[in-house]
Amino acid sequence: VLGCIEKLDFMGLPLNVGDAWCSPRRLGEALNHCTRLRNLVLSGTQLTDEGVAELADALDDCALPALDRLVQ
């Protein structure tokens, strides 16, 4: 299912390091399956520098090949 998604909007969803359900790491792991994702909205997620690093760390080298737009 995630492989067909072209836009994800997480506006206002707090992504907190260490949160069992809404952590940047879990999001990064899920984004690895989003091969057609073109637009990703992360504004209002309260991502810290540590959270961005955690999200990036969870991404595979070939993750998000179709991404055109990232809004933070």
C-alpha positions in Angstrom: 0.0 0.0 0.0 2.7 2.5 0.9 4.4 2.0 -2.4 1.5 3.6 -4.3 1.2 6.8 -2.1 2.2 10.0 -3.7 1.5 12.5 -0.9 1.7 12.3 2.9 0.8 15.1 5.2 1.8 14.8 8.9 1.1 18.5 9.7 0.6 18.9 13.4 1.4 15.3 14.4 4.1 15.5 17.0 7.1 13.3 16.2 9.0 12.7 19.3 12.3 10.8 19.7 11.7 7.7 21.7 7.9 7.7 21.3 6.7 4.1 20.7 4.1 5.1 18.0 5.1 8.5 16.6 8.8 8.7 16.5 10.9 10.0 13.7 12.6 6.6 13.4 9.3 4.8 12.8 8.4 7.4 10.2 11.7 6.9 8.5 11.3 3.1 8.5 7.8 3.5 6.9 9.1 6.0 4.3 11.5 3.4 3.0 8.4 1.7 1.4 7.1 4.9 -0.2 8.7 4.5 -3.6 6.2 6.8 -5.4 6.0 9.5 -2.7 6.4 12.9 -4.4 5.2 15.3 -1.6 6.0 15.0 2.1 4.6 17.6 4.6 6.3 17.6 8.1 5.3 21.1 9.2 4.2 21.4 12.8 5.6 18.1 13.8 7.9 19.6 16.4 10.9 17.8 14.9 14.2 18.7 16.6 17.7 18.4 15.2 17.9 15.1 17.0 14.6 14.0 15.5 15.6 14.9 11.9 18.9 12.9 12.5 16.9 9.9 13.7 14.5 10.1 10.7 17.4 10.4 8.3 19.2 7.5 10.0 16.2 5.2 9.4 16.1 5.9 5.7 17.7 3.5 3.3 20.2 4.9 0.8 17.7 4.5 -2.0 14.7 5.8 -0.1 12.2 8.2 -1.6 13.4 8.1 -5.2 10.4 10.2 -6.5 10.4 12.9 -3.8 10.0 16.3 -5.3 8.8 18.4 -2.4 9.5 18.4 1.3 7.7 20.9 3.5 9.0 21.3 7.1 
